[in-house]
């Protein structure tokens, strides 16, 4: 620190300029926390969109499979109803 005409000169002399370090550190930490939260929400919203889309696609696929299976089940039931049960009894009696 230099002394000119009885007054100290240098970085630590006089009033502090700007904001104190503690206040700047707190502001930096809060800004960083806000940025992390914003990025986290952005990433998670992407994951949510993917999860919802995959659930919708999965449900649509399951419904499509059921729609395809139903006619075969109905046809099988009609066939079973239209065939004679007597043939089954005749085969059982022959054995």
Buried (B, 14 or more C-beta within 10 A) or exposed (E): EEEEEEEEEEEEEEEEEEEEEEEEEEEEEEEEEEEEEEEEEEEEEEEEEEEEEEEEEEEEEEEEEEEEEEEEEEEEEEEEEEEEEEEEEEEEEEE
